[in-house]
Amino acid sequence: MEILEIILPVLVMVILGMACRKGKLLTQSGIDNMKILVTNIMLPVAIFHALATAEYSRKTGILVLIMLVMLVISFGIGFLLKPFMEETYRKYLPFMVCVYEGGMMAYPLYTSLCGSENLSQIAVLDIAGLLFGFSIYMGLLGQTENGERFNIKNLFFSALKTPAFVASVLGIIAGLSGVINRLIAGPLGGTYLSVENILTVSVSSIILTVGYSIELTPELIKPCIKTIIMRVCLQAVMMAGVLLAVKYFAGSSRLLNLAVIMYMSAPATFSLQTFLKKKESSAYASTTNSIYCIVSILVYMIAAVFSLQ
């Protein structure tokens, strides 16, 4: 029953998004406006709060470095895999085989498995994903979507103008200083949490945009399945490498190993949807991520069986 409590809300939102398109309850311009709201306000606030309230230590730094190295390698391999993908979707492949959906998939699955008191184990892994995802990853995605040539200078300034990346940097600074934790512990803590909650509670609407863009057409299913197979194979190798690196450089534990497994079994970030402007690219990413959720659920079920033994 616990897995239904986690997965069913996501499935309902995805199906609702599909129904909104079929019933013409939402227009493409409405979805685009929703994406702007999420990427510029809701998501940055959620990221800032998560990083500002995280615990930091030497081990945290090692784990972040390991994950950053892995992300760069997997992203690079994604470019090498491009010749195996159809021309229409080839340029998006590196983005589809890299980064992870933490907040809406890996986090709840891990919490169900290991308890909310151990959420910091997986949140630490996500720091690297946030820094990489909302700088190099999203910057290059924007250039790719706009048909621009790779430009380091533009990439740098694009990151500085990306609210989620700025929120990540400010969140880490706030987390290292402990200012937000002290604020929460003080008399204004309740007020701060109320404001943070009302600004981020609707961030799940991003899943609605995923459902809206899904198109289960024969022409789209083939490249989506091919992308999923390549992502599964690549992430299996990357996961083994991360688990080995964690064991030798940071000291592994059952909870941390499960965090790595659940995090790296998640689909590509749903935030990807909000940065895609073209209908065909949005449909490809949405459909691939939605189907990939099945992989995450299967890994969760296997991990749950072994955890009970």
C-alpha positions as CSV (number, residue, x, y, z in Angstrom):
1,M,0.0,0.0,0.0
2,E,2.9,2.4,0.7
3,I,4.1,2.3,-2.8
4,L,0.6,3.2,-4.0
5,E,0.6,6.2,-1.7
6,I,3.9,7.4,-3.4
7,I,3.2,6.5,-7.0
8,L,-0.6,7.1,-7.3
9,P,-0.4,10.9,-6.9
10,V,2.2,11.1,-9.6
11,L,0.2,8.9,-11.9
12,V,-3.0,10.9,-11.2
13,M,-1.3,14.2,-12.1
14,V,0.2,12.7,-15.3
15,I,-3.2,11.4,-16.3
16,L,-4.8,14.7,-15.4
17,G,-2.4,16.5,-17.6
18,M,-3.2,14.2,-20.5
19,A,-6.9,14.7,-19.9
20,C,-6.4,18.5,-19.9
21,R,-4.9,18.3,-23.3
22,K,-7.6,15.9,-24.7
23,G,-10.4,18.0,-23.2
24,K,-8.7,21.3,-24.2
25,L,-9.0,22.5,-20.6
26,L,-5.5,23.9,-20.9
27,T,-3.8,25.5,-23.8
28,Q,-0.1,25.2,-24.8
29,S,0.3,28.9,-23.8
30,G,-1.2,28.1,-20.4
31,I,1.3,25.3,-19.9
32,D,4.1,27.5,-21.0
33,N,3.0,30.1,-18.4
34,M,2.9,27.4,-15.7
35,K,6.4,26.4,-16.6
36,I,7.6,30.0,-16.2
37,L,6.0,30.3,-12.8
38,V,7.6,27.0,-11.6
39,T,11.1,27.7,-12.9
40,N,11.3,31.3,-11.8
41,I,9.6,31.2,-8.4
42,M,8.5,27.8,-7.0
43,L,11.4,25.6,-7.9
44,P,14.1,28.1,-6.8
45,V,12.4,28.6,-3.4
46,A,12.2,24.9,-2.9
47,I,15.8,24.4,-3.9
48,F,17.0,27.2,-1.6
49,H,15.1,25.8,1.4
50,A,16.4,22.2,0.9
51,L,20.0,23.3,0.6
52,A,19.8,26.0,3.3
53,T,18.5,23.4,5.9
54,A,20.9,20.6,4.9
55,E,23.8,19.4,7.1
56,Y,27.3,19.9,5.8
57,S,30.5,18.1,6.7
58,R,33.8,16.8,5.1
59,K,31.9,13.7,4.0
60,T,29.3,15.9,2.3
61,G,32.0,17.5,0.2
62,I,33.4,14.1,-0.8
63,L,30.0,12.8,-1.8
64,V,29.2,16.0,-3.8
65,L,32.5,15.7,-5.6
66,I,31.9,12.0,-6.4
67,M,28.5,12.8,-7.8
68,L,29.7,15.8,-9.8
69,V,32.4,13.7,-11.5
70,M,29.8,11.0,-12.3
71,L,27.4,13.5,-13.7
72,V,30.1,15.0,-16.0
73,I,31.1,11.5,-17.2
74,S,27.6,10.3,-17.9
75,F,26.7,13.6,-19.6
76,G,29.8,13.2,-21.8
77,I,28.9,9.6,-22.7
78,G,25.5,10.8,-23.7
79,F,27.0,12.7,-26.5
80,L,28.9,9.6,-27.7
81,L,25.6,7.7,-27.8
82,K,23.9,10.3,-30.1
83,P,24.6,8.3,-33.3
84,F,22.3,5.5,-32.0
85,M,19.3,7.8,-31.7
86,E,17.0,9.0,-34.5
87,E,17.9,12.3,-36.0
88,T,14.8,14.1,-34.7
89,Y,15.7,13.4,-31.0
90,R,19.4,12.9,-31.2
91,K,20.4,16.3,-29.8
92,Y,18.4,15.7,-26.7
93,L,19.9,12.3,-25.8
94,P,22.7,13.5,-23.6
95,F,20.1,15.4,-21.4
96,M,17.9,12.3,-21.2
97,V,20.5,9.9,-20.0
98,C,21.9,12.2,-17.3
99,V,20.7,13.9,-14.0
100,Y,17.8,12.7,-11.8
101,E,14.4,13.6,-10.6
102,G,15.0,13.7,-6.8
103,G,12.2,15.7,-5.2
104,M,9.2,14.0,-7.0
105,M,10.5,10.5,-7.4
106,A,13.7,9.5,-5.6
107,Y,13.0,11.4,-2.4
108,P,9.5,9.9,-1.6
109,L,10.6,6.4,-2.7
110,Y,13.6,6.5,-0.4
111,T,11.6,8.0,2.5
112,S,9.1,5.1,2.2
113,L,12.0,2.7,2.3
114,C,14.3,4.2,5.0
115,G,12.1,6.8,6.8
116,S,12.0,10.5,6.6
117,E,14.5,10.9,9.4
118,N,17.2,9.6,7.0
119,L,16.2,11.9,4.1
120,S,19.5,13.8,4.4
121,Q,21.3,10.7,3.0
122,I,19.8,11.2,-0.4
123,A,19.5,15.0,-0.2
124,V,23.3,15.3,0.0
125,L,23.6,13.4,-3.3
126,D,21.2,15.8,-4.9
127,I,23.4,18.8,-4.2
128,A,25.7,17.9,-7.1
129,G,22.6,17.3,-9.3
130,L,21.2,20.8,-8.5
131,L,24.5,22.6,-9.1
132,F,25.3,20.7,-12.3
133,G,21.7,20.5,-13.5
134,F,20.9,24.2,-13.3
135,S,24.2,25.5,-14.7
136,I,26.0,23.4,-17.4
137,Y,23.1,21.0,-18.0
138,M,20.2,23.6,-18.4
139,G,22.5,26.1,-20.0
140,L,23.5,23.7,-22.8
141,L,19.9,22.6,-23.1
142,G,18.8,26.2,-23.7
143,Q,21.5,26.6,-26.4
144,T,20.5,23.3,-28.0
145,E,16.8,24.1,-28.0
146,N,17.5,27.5,-29.5
147,G,19.8,26.1,-32.2
148,E,22.8,28.0,-30.8
149,R,26.4,26.9,-31.0
150,F,28.2,25.9,-27.8
151,N,29.5,29.0,-26.1
152,I,31.2,28.9,-22.7
153,K,30.8,32.6,-22.1
154,N,27.0,32.5,-22.9
155,L,26.8,29.3,-20.7
156,F,28.4,31.1,-17.8
157,F,26.1,34.1,-18.0
158,S,23.1,31.9,-18.6
159,A,23.8,30.1,-15.3
160,L,24.0,33.4,-13.5
161,K,20.6,34.4,-14.9
162,T,19.0,31.0,-14.0
163,P,16.9,31.4,-10.8
164,A,17.4,27.7,-9.8
165,F,21.2,27.9,-10.1
166,V,21.3,31.2,-8.1
167,A,19.0,29.6,-5.5
168,S,21.4,26.6,-5.3
169,V,24.4,28.7,-4.6
170,L,22.6,30.9,-2.1
171,G,21.1,27.8,-0.5
172,I,24.6,26.3,0.0
173,I,25.9,29.5,1.5
174,A,23.0,29.8,3.8
175,G,23.4,26.1,4.8
176,L,27.1,26.5,5.6
177,S,26.4,29.5,7.7
178,G,23.4,27.9,9.4
179,V,21.4,31.2,9.2
180,I,18.1,29.5,8.0
181,N,18.3,26.8,10.7
182,R,18.7,29.5,13.3
183,L,15.8,31.4,11.8
184,I,13.6,28.4,11.9
185,A,14.5,27.7,15.6
186,G,13.7,31.3,16.5
187,P,10.4,33.1,17.0
188,L,10.0,33.8,13.3
189,G,10.5,30.1,12.3
190,G,6.8,29.4,11.9
191,T,6.3,32.5,9.7
192,Y,9.3,31.5,7.5
193,L,8.0,27.9,7.1
194,S,4.5,29.1,6.3
195,V,5.8,31.5,3.5
196,E,8.1,28.8,2.1
197,N,5.3,26.2,2.1
198,I,2.8,28.4,0.3
199,L,5.4,29.3,-2.4
200,T,6.4,25.7,-3.0
201,V,3.3,23.6,-2.3
202,S,2.1,23.9,-5.9
203,V,5.5,22.9,-7.4
204,S,4.0,19.4,-8.1
205,S,2.0,21.1,-10.8
206,I,5.2,20.5,-12.9
207,I,4.0,16.9,-13.2
208,L,0.8,18.2,-14.8
209,T,3.0,19.7,-17.6
210,V,4.6,16.3,-18.0
211,G,1.3,14.6,-18.6
212,Y,0.1,17.4,-20.9
213,S,3.0,16.7,-23.2
214,I,2.8,12.9,-23.3
215,E,2.0,11.5,-26.7
216,L,1.7,7.7,-26.8
217,T,2.1,7.5,-30.6
218,P,3.9,4.6,-32.4
219,E,6.4,7.0,-33.9
220,L,7.3,8.3,-30.4
221,I,7.3,5.0,-28.4
222,K,10.3,3.6,-30.3
223,P,12.8,6.4,-29.6
224,C,11.5,6.6,-26.0
225,I,12.1,2.9,-25.3
226,K,15.5,3.2,-27.0
227,T,16.4,6.1,-24.8
228,I,15.3,4.3,-21.7
229,I,17.4,1.2,-22.5
230,M,20.5,3.4,-23.1
231,R,19.8,5.3,-19.8
232,V,19.4,2.1,-17.8
233,C,22.6,0.6,-19.1
234,L,24.6,3.8,-18.6
235,Q,23.2,4.4,-15.1
236,A,23.8,0.8,-14.0
237,V,27.5,1.3,-14.8
238,M,27.6,4.7,-13.2
239,M,25.8,3.4,-10.1
240,A,28.4,0.7,-9.7
241,G,31.2,3.3,-10.0
242,V,29.6,5.6,-7.5
243,L,29.0,2.8,-4.9
244,L,32.7,1.8,-5.3
245,A,33.9,5.4,-4.9
246,V,31.7,6.0,-1.9
247,K,33.0,2.9,-0.2
248,Y,36.7,3.9,-0.6
249,F,36.5,7.6,-0.2
250,A,33.6,8.4,2.1
251,G,32.7,5.1,3.9
252,S,29.5,3.4,2.8
253,S,26.6,2.3,4.9
254,R,23.3,0.5,4.1
255,L,21.3,3.7,4.2
256,L,23.8,5.6,2.0
257,N,24.0,2.7,-0.5
258,L,20.2,2.6,-0.8
259,A,20.2,6.4,-1.3
260,V,22.6,6.0,-4.2
261,I,20.6,3.2,-5.7
262,M,17.2,4.9,-5.4
263,Y,18.5,8.3,-6.6
264,M,20.3,7.0,-9.6
265,S,17.3,4.8,-10.6
266,A,15.1,7.9,-10.9
267,P,14.2,9.3,-14.4
268,A,15.7,12.5,-15.8
269,T,14.6,15.6,-13.9
270,F,11.0,16.6,-14.6
271,S,12.3,20.2,-14.6
272,L,13.6,19.4,-18.0
273,Q,10.0,19.9,-19.3
274,T,9.9,23.5,-18.2
275,F,13.0,24.4,-20.3
276,L,11.7,22.8,-23.5
277,K,9.8,25.1,-25.9
278,K,9.2,22.9,-28.9
279,K,6.2,20.5,-28.9
280,E,8.1,17.5,-30.3
281,S,11.0,17.8,-27.9
282,S,8.6,18.2,-24.9
283,A,6.5,15.2,-26.0
284,Y,9.7,13.1,-26.3
285,A,11.1,14.0,-22.9
286,S,7.7,13.8,-21.1
287,T,6.9,10.3,-22.6
288,T,10.4,9.0,-21.9
289,N,10.4,10.2,-18.2
290,S,6.9,8.9,-17.6
291,I,7.6,5.4,-18.9
292,Y,11.0,5.5,-17.0
293,C,9.1,5.8,-13.7
294,I,8.3,2.1,-14.1
295,V,12.0,1.4,-13.8
296,S,12.2,3.5,-10.6
297,I,9.2,1.5,-9.1
298,L,10.8,-1.8,-10.0
299,V,14.1,-0.9,-8.4
300,Y,12.1,0.3,-5.3
301,M,10.3,-3.0,-5.1
302,I,13.5,-5.0,-5.4
303,A,15.2,-2.9,-2.8
304,A,12.2,-3.2,-0.4
305,V,12.3,-7.0,-0.7
306,F,16.0,-7.2,0.1
307,S,15.6,-4.6,3.0
308,L,13.0,-6.8,4.7
309,Q,15.3,-9.8,4.7
